Amino acid sequence: MATVSLRDVRKSYGDLAVLHGISTEIAHGEFVVIVGPSGCGKSTLLRTVAGLETITGGEIWIGDRKVNQLEPKDRDIAMVFQNYALYPHMSVFDNMAYGLRIRGLSKDDIDTRVARAAEILQLAPYLQRKPRQLSGGQRQRVAMGRAIVREPAAFLFDEPLSNLDAKLRVQMRVEIKRLQQQLGVTSIYVTHDQVEAMTLADRLIVMNAGHAEQIGAPLELYEKPATTYVAGFIGSPAMNLLSGRLTGGAIELANGQRLALGNAGPADSNGRAVTLGVRPEHLVVAANGGLALKVDLVEALGADTIVYGRLPSDTALVARLPGTSAVKLGDVVPLAATANNLHLFDTETGKRLA
């Protein structure tokens, strides 16, 4: 195991800057997930740690070594890719053993390491099969097995589950988390799926256009997003963001509806333009709720009912209600949210207001 330290890491392609000074310390055995939409720089950041991209500024440390100038093979990392990257003509055993043979390990050592990894990943019955004879989930386990046998200082995962179907993604997510806890290896994982990120991570790095928008524990980012960007990205469905203005201990929305803020509002801010954030799961049906939602779409999911609609100001709103809710298309549903479940952001900067 080892720590991974990113110190003001920057990356540019000519005049195009894609990473703008990323800094964080990843502890021994920590599972950190880099999350964000396509094009935000998350895979580029991972590839700089792997040595597949050369940084143009800053430092990367793995353990007590600065690895800026080291080749990938010398960084003591193992990477699991989106497309598995297995040799199709080799058996599962040979795919897992290949890197060890290149390093010159003895046959007994190779056999021991592969057998141990195969047992952990439940691959022992498949060691003589070729990749084409395996399912997608089994191929991904082989790719992870190839990483495990190297006994690296850190695991790097580049969207490893994106080629799998929804049910298998959930299953593999559980397996990856169990495996990481069992091995205790420092891990950095990239995904665009925020549900995947929330369930796997000890800490999240939310990327936005090459910047680390917020770094913290999943529940910390869920409960106290630092910006409207993080608020809208973390959570499923995403947080509702409504324009309004502070007035007399309340927020007045665009259509004149008022929501009491209690102690949630900043002092001496009457008339200030703000963005109100409220999560769909924090909205409840209440006779005098203050939010009149005209229903456009209902998704009955069993345990929950997701209701999509618009306020009188024509602002879109989503509510997650109990599965027993009798809501129909065209209904006008009065909704309320308690003050401690409201989030306020500065309209101009998008930053959270204390």
N, C-alpha and C positions, 0 to 999 in steps of 0.2 A: 504493500500500500504506500501511497504517497500523497502529499498535498499538491494541488495545482494552483499556481498563482498567476493571474493575469494583471499586468501593471500597465495601464494606459495603452492598451493594444490598439493599433491603428493599421488599416489596410486601404491602399489606394491602387486603382488601375489607371495609370497616367494621372489625369486631372480629376478622375472620378473617385471620390472618397466613399468607401462602403462600410468601414468601421471607424467610429469616431471616439477613440479613447475609452475602451472597455477595461474596467478594473474590478476584480473580485478575488477573494481567497476561497478555494474549495478545500475543505478539510479532509483528513484521512477518512476513507470509508463513506464519504458523503455522496448522495445521489442528487446531482444538480441537473435540472431540465432547462434548456434554452428553448423558448417558445415565441412564436410570432407568425404573422402571415408570410406568404411567399414574397421574396425579395427584400426582407428586412435585415438580412445579414447573418442569420443564425447558423446556417451551414458553413458560411465563410469563416465565422468565428471558430467553429469546431475544427475545420480543416487547418486553421492556423495552429491550433494546439497539436494536431496530428503531424504537422510539418508538410502537409500537402499544399499549403499556401505559405508564402514568405511574407512576414509582416513588414510594414514600412515604418513602423514606430512602436516604441514600448518594449516590454519584456515579457517572456513566458517562462515560468519556472515549473519544473516537475520534480518534486522532492527538493533536494538541495542543489539541483543543476539548472542553470539557465540554458534553455534548449533552442534559442533563436536560430542558431546556425547549424543545429544537428539535423541529420537526415531522419526521415520517419522511422527507419529501422533501428535507429540508435536512441529513440526517445522512451523506450520501455513502455509503449502503449499498445493496445490492441483495439482494432476498429471493426464495428459491425455495420455493414452497408445496407441500404434500402433494397438492393437487387441481389442480395445474398453473396454474389461473387464466388460461387463454387465452381470447381473444375468439373465439367460434365462427364469427362472420361474416367474420373477417379471414383473409387468407392468412398463411402462416408468416412471410413477409417483413414484412408489415404488423404482425404481433404483435411481432416483434423490433424494428421501427423505431418503434413508437408512442411509447414514452417519449422517444426522441431528438427526435421531431417536437415533442412538447410542450415540450421544453427549447429548441426553436428552432434546432437544428443545421441546417447546410446540407445540401442533397440529396446532394452529393458525399461529405460526411463520413458521412452516414447510410449511403449505399451501401457505402462502404469498410468501416465498422464491421460492418455486417450480413454482408457477404461474408466478412470475416475470421472472424467467429464461426461462420458456416455451414460454412466450411472446417474449422475446428477440431473442430466437432461432427458433421461428415459429413452436413450437412443441405442442401448445395447443390442436389441434385436435387429437393428437396421445397419450395422457397421459394414456389412458387405454389399449393401445396395448402392446403386448409382443415384445421383440427385434426381434424375427423371422419374425414378420409382417412388419418390417421396411426395407427400403433400406440401403445400406452402408453409404450414406451421412447422413441419418436420425439417424442411430446408432451413428455416430461420433458426431452429435449434442447432442444426449442424454449424451454421455460421457463428453462433454464440459459442458452441463447443470449440471451434477453431481458436476463438479468442481466449477461452478459459485455459486451454492447455498451455498457453504461453506464460501463464502466471504473471501478467503485466502489473505495472504500478497503477495503471488507470485503464478503464474501459471507455471507449468513445462509441456512441450509437448515433448513426445518421438516419433518422426516420425509418427505423427497421421494420415497422409494422404497416407501413402505408400500402403495401401490395396485398395485404390480407383482407378477407371479408370481415364484416362488422363483428360477428360472433367470435371469430378466431382472434381478432384484435384484442377483445376483452380477455380471452383466455391467455394469450401470450403476454398481455400486460401484467397479469397476476404472476405468471411464471418469471418474467424479468425482475419484478420486484422481489419475489421470494428468492431468486437466484442471487441478486445483489446483496440482500440481507444475509444470506447464507455465506457468501464468499467474503463480504466486507470490503470489496474493492471500490476505490474512488471511481465514480462514474459520471460522465457528462453525456447527456441525451438530448437530441434535437427532435422537435416535432412541431407541426402547425396545429395539432389537435389539443385544445386547452383542457379537455376532459382527461385525456391521456397525461398531460402535464400535471394536472392537479392531483391525480391518483398516484403517480409515480414519485414525485419530487419530494426531497427534504427541503430544497429551496428552488425557487424559480428565477430565471432571468428573462424578463419580458422585453423583447427587442422591438424597436420601432425605427425604421429607416437608418440602421447602423448605430443607433444609440441604445444603451441599456436603460429603458424607460423606468423600470423598477426591479429591484432584487430583494427577495424575501421569501419567507415560508408561504406555502399556498394559502392557508387561512388568513394570514396577514394581508396578502394581496386581495383576497376576496372581501375581507371586512373593511380594509382601509386602503383602497386603491389611491395611488398618489396623483393620478391624472385621469382625465376622461378617457384617454386611450386605453389605459389598463382597465378602467371600470367597464368599458365596452367590450373588452377582449376576454376578461376572466369571468366565468359564469355562463351557464347554459340553461335557458336562453340568456342573452346578454342583458346587462343592466339597461333600464330605460333612462334616457337622458332628455330632460325637458327644460326648455328655456323659461326663465322667470325673473322676478325682481323682488328683492327683500323689502318688506314693509311691515312695521309693527309686530315683530316676533313671528312673522309668517312669510311664506313665499307666495307671491301672486303670479299665476301662470298667464300665458298669453291670452286665454279666453276669459280672464277675470276670476277663475276658480282659485281659492286660497287654501293652503295647507299650513297648519300650525307647526312651528319648528321647535317649540319648547326651548331647551338649552342647546339645541343643535345649531342654531344660527349664530354667526359672528356678531359681536357687539358693534354698535355705532355704524351700521352699514345700510341704513334705510335708503331705498332707491337704487341700490347697487344691482347691476345685472349679473345674474348667476345662472349656472346650470345645475338643475336638481337631478340627482341620481337616485333611483329606487329599483331594487331588484324585483323581477316578476314574482319570486316566491315570497316576498315581503308585502305583497298586496293582498288584502282580504276584502270580501264582500261586506259592506256596512251601509246601513240605510242612509246615513248622512256622511258619507265617506269623503266627499269633496272632489272625486275624480269620476266623471260619468263616461264610461267606456261603451261605445257602440260597437257591437261584435261583428267582425268581418269573417272570422274563421275560428273554428274550434277543433283542436286536436285532442281526442280522448285517448289517453295513454294507459288507462287502467288506474294506477295509483294516483296519477295526476291528470289534470285537464289543462292544456295550454290554450289560452284565449288570446286571440289577436284582434285588435280593433283600433279605433281612433277616438280621440277626445273632441269636444265641440270646436276646438281650435284647429282641427284636422291634423293633430299631432299623433303619430303612431304610438301605441302602448301595447305591451304584452304582460299578461298576468298568468302565473302558475297557481291554479286553484286545486282543491281536493278532487279526486276522481269522481266523487259522488255529486259534484256540482251540476245542476240542471240548467246549463247555459246553452242557448240556441242562437243561430245566425240571426242578426237583426235586433237582438235584445240590447237594452241599455242597462249596463250593470254598474251600480255605485260601488266604488272601491276606496279603501282607506289604507294608509300606512302609518305606523307609529313613528314619532319623531326620531327615536334612536335607530331607526332603520333607514333614515334619509341621509344622503350624501350631498354635500355642496361643493361646487367647483367654480373657480373664477372663469367667466365666459371668455375672456380674452386669452389667458394663458393656458387654460385647461387644467390648472393645478388645483389640488385639493385645498379647501379652506378649513382652517383649524376650528 
